[in-house]
Amino acid sequence: MSMSPEPAPSAAFSALGVSEALSRAIGALGFDQPTPVQTACIPAVLRGRDVRAQAQTGSGKTLAMAVGLLTQLDASRGAVQSLVLCPTRELADQVAAEIRRVARFMPNVKVAVLCGGTPVRAQAVALTPRPHVVVGTPGRLLDHLRRETLTLDGVRVLALDEADRMLDMGFGEAIREVVGALPKKRQTLLFSATFPPTIEALSAGLQRAPEVVEVASSESELPDIDEAFLVVEAEARADVVRGLLLTHQPDSALVFCGTREETRAMAQGLVSKGFSALALHGELEQRERDEVMAQFSNGSARVLVATDVAARGLDIKGLACVIACELPKDLDTYVHRIGRTGRAGARGAAFALVTPRQVDRAQALMTSRGVGPRWLKPSPPPPGARPTPPAMATLALEGGRQDKLRPGDILGALCGDVGLAGTEVGAIQVGLTRSYIAITRARIGDALRGLRACKVKGRAFRVRSLP
């Protein structure tokens, strides 16, 4: 039987000093050249320096962080050696997944995620034996420390991801309490989209003579985004958003609203007009957030309406369009919003709605970036234009990693026992206690009935279809 050749190490990352095992994993992920953030951070990280880096979503900072966490790791030691703090569960899941991918050629490395939304007792089981890397939110980490289900006295590297967002969300005191449980002799990596005075103060309290990395704006901005501003009265925003969606028909769109009430109203209004839209805001329980994000990320809904706070930490792949229903107060927030689209060589679109009183502020915002704003006049959608339904639908299966399930187990049941073709199954996301499965919309009923009638890995699981 022929064996697939192992991927060659990435020469560009090897040149930065990255180990052979990590370079090989990076090469297998398809990363040929390091991003500016990676080029600036990785050598300092490998020298053991504390690093404070300004890095936007999509800049490649997670991979730079993973290299730092894994380089000092000794898989033969059964202790938590690396800790990552994140503002949200979604970001924590994404960071943990990236670390696992980068560690694929390092045997026996265990990564655990500790966030709200999953029972503490179930997580305590996942902490035995001790994982080597823990990724979590400050509140849940504190919970485990107080219950003495987590010990951090063996941590060598601490990383804070989207530190400015964590401070904005009120996690400052929790961060300091978690850090108080760590050894004083450690390496600390701090990544933040902005460097306000609060970040300077946090860094001063946590880091020792950090190497500061600030990527020039010309490098961090994404030139493959069509940006435009539209002057709109507040009461006309919903109509203009519908018009933009119908005119441009993006495969996926993220719509930012200012408040929870506006978010709910916008999503409900879109649904009433035939759009597949979901709302994401702070009043949702964690299970509801998970279901919303699973459906949007796997193509079961085309529009996600969210508040800024609820959307923090989300790294959505293949996002075609961003619409801001009101103008952000500062440049950093604006750049962070639009930076979610137009990635990986794909062209994106970003629209900002401004009231007549905000025109001068929009002009000043863009002038500070060295460009002039492009203005569009709101116009009705083409005659007869209708929302395009999503291609996929989603099933929720009440089983996950704690049941030893893997995506291949679920795919095998769907294709073998249920009789679906592989092309009729989309993304399969296996969480700790629950899994989400994307199925082509035409076969969702067959998949639901089939999974209810068969067993997955020898067990029967409850399955339901998400609305």
C-alpha positions in Angstrom: 0.0 0.0 0.0 1.5 3.4 -1.0 1.9 6.0 1.7 1.3 9.7 1.2 4.5 11.6 1.5 4.9 13.8 4.6 4.7 17.5 3.9 8.0 19.3 3.7 8.8 21.9 6.3 8.1 25.5 5.2 11.5 26.9 4.3 10.4 30.5 5.0 9.3 29.7 8.6 12.4 27.5 9.1 14.4 30.6 8.3 12.8 32.4 11.1 14.0 29.7 13.5 10.8 27.6 13.8 11.4 24.0 14.6 11.2 21.2 12.0 8.0 19.7 13.4 6.3 23.1 13.6 7.6 24.2 10.1 6.3 20.9 8.7 2.8 21.5 10.1 2.8 25.1 8.8 3.8 23.8 5.4 0.9 21.3 5.5 -1.5 24.1 6.3 -0.4 25.8 3.0 1.3 28.9 4.5 4.2 29.5 2.3 5.3 33.0 3.4 5.0 34.5 6.9 2.8 37.6 7.3 4.3 40.9 8.5 3.1 40.2 12.1 4.6 36.7 12.0 7.9 38.0 10.6 8.2 40.6 13.3 7.0 38.4 16.2 8.3 34.9 15.8 12.0 35.6 16.1 11.4 37.6 19.3 9.1 34.9 20.7 11.7 32.2 20.0 14.3 34.2 21.8 12.1 34.0 24.9 11.2 37.7 24.8 7.9 39.1 26.0 6.1 40.6 23.0 3.4 43.2 22.8 2.0 43.1 19.2 -0.6 45.2 17.5 -2.5 42.7 15.3 -5.8 42.9 13.6 -8.1 39.9 13.0 -6.8 38.0 10.0 -3.2 39.2 10.4 -1.8 35.7 11.2 -1.1 36.5 14.9 -2.7 33.2 16.1 -0.1 31.1 14.2 2.7 33.3 15.7 1.2 32.8 19.1 1.0 29.0 18.6 4.6 28.8 17.6 5.6 30.5 20.9 3.3 28.3 23.0 4.5 25.0 21.5 8.2 25.7 21.1 8.8 25.6 24.9 6.3 22.7 25.5 7.5 19.3 26.8 4.8 16.8 26.0 6.3 14.3 28.5 5.3 16.6 31.4 1.7 16.2 32.5 1.1 19.8 33.4 -0.4 22.9 32.0 2.6 24.7 30.4 0.9 27.3 28.1 -2.2 29.4 28.8 -4.2 31.6 26.4 -6.8 34.1 27.5 -9.5 35.1 25.0 -12.5 37.4 25.2 -15.1 34.9 23.9 -15.7 31.2 23.5 -15.8 31.5 19.8 -12.3 32.9 19.6 -11.1 30.4 22.2 -12.4 27.5 20.0 -10.7 29.0 16.9 -7.4 29.5 18.7 -7.4 26.0 20.2 -8.1 24.6 16.7 -5.2 26.5 15.2 -2.9 25.3 18.0 -3.9 21.7 17.4 -3.2 22.1 13.7 0.2 23.6 14.3 1.0 20.8 16.8 0.0 18.0 14.5 3.6 16.6 14.2 4.3 16.9 18.0 3.1 13.6 19.5 0.7 13.5 22.5 0.1 17.3 22.8 -3.3 17.8 24.6 -5.2 21.1 24.2 -8.2 22.0 26.4 -10.8 24.8 26.0 -12.3 26.3 29.2 -15.2 28.7 28.5 -18.7 29.2 29.7 -21.6 27.4 28.1 -20.2 23.9 29.0 -20.8 22.4 32.5 -17.8 22.9 34.8 -17.9 19.2 35.8 -17.6 18.1 32.2 -14.6 20.4 31.8 -13.0 19.1 35.0 -13.0 15.6 33.4 -11.2 17.0 30.4 -8.5 18.3 32.8 -7.6 14.8 33.8 -4.9 14.0 32.8 -3.6 17.6 32.7 -3.6 19.2 29.2 -0.4 20.8 28.0 -2.2 23.9 26.6 -5.3 25.6 28.1 -7.3 28.2 26.1 -10.1 29.9 27.9 -12.0 33.0 28.9 -11.0 34.7 32.2 -14.3 34.1 34.0 -14.3 30.3 33.5 -10.6 30.0 34.2 -11.2 31.8 37.5 -14.0 29.4 38.3 -11.7 26.4 37.8 -9.0 27.9 39.9 -11.4 28.6 42.8 -12.7 25.0 42.6 -9.1 23.8 42.5 -9.8 21.8 39.3 -7.0 23.7 37.5 -3.5 24.4 38.6 -1.2 26.8 36.6 2.0 26.6 38.5 3.7 24.9 35.6 2.9 27.6 33.0 5.9 28.7 31.0 4.1 30.9 28.4 1.0 33.2 28.9 -0.7 34.7 25.8 -3.5 37.3 25.8 -5.4 37.4 22.6 -7.5 40.5 21.7 -6.5 42.0 25.0 -8.2 45.4 24.2 -11.5 43.5 23.7 -11.1 41.7 27.0 -10.6 45.0 28.8 -13.6 46.6 26.9 -15.7 43.6 28.2 -14.7 44.2 31.8 -12.3 41.3 32.2 -9.4 43.5 33.6 -9.7 42.3 37.2 -10.3 38.7 36.2 -7.2 38.7 34.1 -5.1 40.0 37.0 -6.5 37.3 39.3 -5.8 34.5 36.8 -2.2 35.9 36.3 -1.8 35.9 40.0 -1.9 32.1 39.9 0.9 31.8 37.4 4.7 31.6 38.0 6.3 35.0 38.0 9.1 33.6 35.8 7.3 33.1 32.5 7.1 34.5 28.9 4.1 36.8 28.3 2.7 37.5 24.8 0.1 40.2 24.4 -1.8 40.7 21.2 -4.2 43.6 20.7 -5.8 45.3 17.8 -5.2 48.7 19.4 -2.7 50.2 21.9 -4.8 52.5 24.1 -3.5 53.6 27.6 -5.3 50.7 29.2 -3.3 48.2 27.2 -0.1 50.1 28.0 -1.0 49.8 31.7 -1.9 46.1 31.4 1.4 45.4 29.6 3.4 47.2 32.3 1.9 45.1 35.0 2.3 41.7 33.2 5.4 42.0 31.0 9.1 42.6 31.3 10.7 44.9 28.8 8.4 43.6 26.0 9.4 43.9 22.4 6.8 46.0 20.8 5.5 45.1 17.3 3.3 47.5 15.4 2.6 46.6 11.8 2.3 49.6 9.5 -1.2 50.5 8.5 -0.4 50.0 4.8 0.5 46.3 5.6 -2.4 45.6 7.9 -5.1 47.0 5.8 -6.7 44.8 3.2 -6.7 46.4 -0.3 -9.1 43.9 -1.8 -12.1 45.4 -0.1 -14.6 47.7 -2.0 -15.5 50.3 0.6 -18.4 52.7 0.3 -20.4 55.2 2.5 -24.1 55.9 2.1 -25.9 58.9 3.7 -29.0 57.5 5.3 -31.5 58.8 7.8 -31.8 56.6 10.8 -35.3 55.5 10.1 -34.4 54.3 6.6 -31.5 52.1 7.6 -33.5 48.8 7.4 -34.7 49.5 3.9 -31.1 50.5 2.8 -29.7 47.3 4.3 -32.3 45.2 2.4 -31.5 47.1 -0.8 -27.8 46.4 -0.5 -28.3 42.7 0.2 -30.7 42.3 -2.8 -28.5 44.3 -5.1 -25.2 42.6 -4.3 -26.5 39.2 -3.3 -23.5 38.3 -1.1 -23.1 34.6 -0.1 -22.6 35.8 3.4 -23.0 39.2 5.1 -22.3 40.6 8.6 -24.5 43.5 9.6 -23.4 45.6 12.6 -26.0 47.3 14.8 -25.5 49.5 17.8 -27.8 47.9 20.4 -29.4 44.6 21.2 -32.8 46.0 20.4 -31.7 47.3 17.0 -30.0 43.9 16.3 -33.2 41.9 17.1 -35.4 44.3 15.1 -33.0 44.3 12.0 -32.8 40.5 12.0 -36.6 40.0 12.4 -37.2 42.6 9.7 -34.9 40.7 7.3 -36.5 37.4 8.1 -40.0 38.8 7.5 -38.8 39.8 4.0 -37.6 36.4 3.2 -33.9 36.6 4.1 -32.1 33.8 6.0 -30.9 36.0 8.9 -29.8 35.4 12.5 -29.2 37.7 15.4 -26.2 37.6 17.7 -26.2 39.8 20.9 -25.4 39.7 24.5 -28.7 38.3 25.8 -28.2 34.9 24.1 -27.3 31.9 26.1 -24.1 30.2 25.1 -25.9 27.3 23.5 -27.9 29.8 21.4 -24.7 31.6 20.4 -23.1 28.3 19.4 -26.1 27.4 17.2 -26.2 30.8 15.6 -22.5 30.7 14.7 -22.6 27.1 13.5 -25.5 27.9 11.1 -23.8 31.1 9.8 -20.3 29.6 9.4 -21.5 26.5 7.6 -23.7 28.3 5.1 -27.1 27.6 6.6 -27.8 31.3 7.0 -26.6 34.1 4.7 -26.9 37.1 7.1 -25.7 37.6 10.6 -26.8 40.7 12.4 -24.7 41.5 15.5 -23.6 44.1 18.0 -20.0 45.0 18.2 -19.6 43.4 21.6 -21.2 40.1 20.6 -19.1 39.9 17.4 -15.8 40.5 19.2 -13.4 37.6 18.7 -15.3 36.1 15.7 -13.0 35.0 12.9 -15.5 34.2 10.1 -14.0 32.5 7.0 -15.1 33.6 3.6 -17.2 36.6 4.7 -18.3 38.4 1.5 -19.8 41.6 2.9 -19.9 43.8 6.0 -22.5 46.5 6.5 -22.3 48.9 9.4 -25.6 50.5 10.2 -23.9 53.4 12.0 -20.5 55.0 11.8 -18.0 53.7 14.4 -16.5 56.3 16.7 -12.9 55.6 15.9 -10.6 54.4 13.1 -9.5 51.2 14.8 -13.1 50.0 15.2 -13.8 50.8 11.6 -10.7 49.0 10.3 -11.4 46.0 12.6 -15.0 45.7 11.2 -14.1 45.8 7.5 -11.0 43.6 8.1 -13.4 40.7 8.5 -14.1 40.5 4.8 -11.9 40.3 1.7 -9.5 37.7 3.1 -7.5 34.9 1.4 -7.4 36.6 -1.9 -11.1 37.0 -2.2 -12.6 40.4 -2.8 -14.9 41.8 -0.2 -17.4 44.6 0.2 -17.9 47.0 3.1 -20.7 49.5 3.4 -21.1 52.1 6.2 -24.4 54.0 6.7 -23.9 57.5 8.0 -26.5 60.1 9.0 -26.2 63.6 7.4 -24.7 64.9 10.6 -21.9 62.2 10.4 -20.7 63.1 6.9 -17.8 65.3 8.2 -16.8 62.5 10.6 -16.7 59.9 7.8 -14.6 62.3 5.8 -12.1 62.8 8.6 -12.1 59.0 9.3 -11.0 58.2 5.8 -8.6 61.1 5.6 -6.8 59.7 8.6 -6.2 56.6 6.5 -4.8 58.6 3.7 -7.7 58.0 1.3 -10.9 59.7 0.5 -14.3 58.1 1.1 -16.3 56.7 -1.8 -19.9 57.8 -1.6 -22.8 55.8 -3.0 -26.4 57.0 -3.3 -29.0 54.6 -1.8 -31.0 53.1 -4.6 -33.8 50.5 -4.8 -32.8 46.9 -5.6 -33.3 45.6 -9.2 -36.9 44.9 -10.1 -37.9 41.4 -9.0 -34.8 40.8 -6.9 -35.4 38.2 -4.1 -33.2 36.9 -1.4 -31.3 33.8 -2.3 -31.9 30.9 0.1 -28.9 29.2 1.7 -27.7 26.0 0.2 -27.3 24.2 3.6 -29.3 23.5 6.7 -27.9 22.4 10.1 -28.5 19.4 12.4 -27.5 19.5 16.1 -26.4 16.1 17.5 -26.2 15.8 21.3 -22.8 14.2 21.5 -19.2 15.5 21.1 -15.6 15.1 22.1 -16.4 13.8 25.6 -18.2 11.0 23.8 -15.1 10.3 21.7 -16.8 11.5 18.6 -14.8 12.7 15.6 -16.1 14.3 12.4 -15.3 11.1 10.5 -17.6 9.1 12.7 -20.5 11.3 11.9 -19.6 11.4 8.2 -19.4 7.6 8.1 -22.8 7.2 9.6 -24.4 9.7 7.2 -22.7 8.2 4.1 -22.8 4.6 5.2 -26.0 4.0 7.2 -28.1 7.0 6.0 -27.1 6.8 2.4 -26.1 10.4 1.7 -23.4 11.3 -0.8 -20.3 12.9 0.6 -21.1 16.0 -1.5 -24.4 16.4 0.4 -22.6 16.8 3.8 -20.9 20.1 4.6 -18.9 21.2 7.6 -19.0 19.0 10.7 -18.2 20.8 14.0 -17.6 18.6 17.0 -17.7 20.4 20.3 -17.2 19.0 23.8 -20.8 17.9 24.3 -22.6 18.8 21.0 -21.9 18.6 17.3 -23.3 20.6 14.4 -23.6 19.1 10.9 -24.3 21.0 7.7 -26.5 19.1 5.2 -27.7 20.2 1.7 -31.1 21.7 2.2 -32.8 19.2 -0.1 -31.6 16.3 2.1 -32.0 17.7 5.6 -35.1 15.6 6.3 -33.5 12.4 5.1 -30.4 13.1 7.3 -32.5 13.9 10.3 -34.6 10.7 10.0 -31.5 8.6 9.2 -29.4 9.7 12.2 -32.4 9.2 14.5 -32.7 5.6 13.3 -29.0 4.6 13.3 -26.1 4.7 15.7 -23.0 6.7 15.5 -19.9 4.9 16.8 -22.2 2.3 18.4 -24.4 4.8 20.2 -27.7 6.4 19.6 -27.7 10.2 20.0 -30.5 12.7 20.1 -30.6 14.8 16.8 -32.6 17.9 15.9 -32.9 20.3 13.1 -32.0 23.9 13.8 -34.6 26.5 12.6 
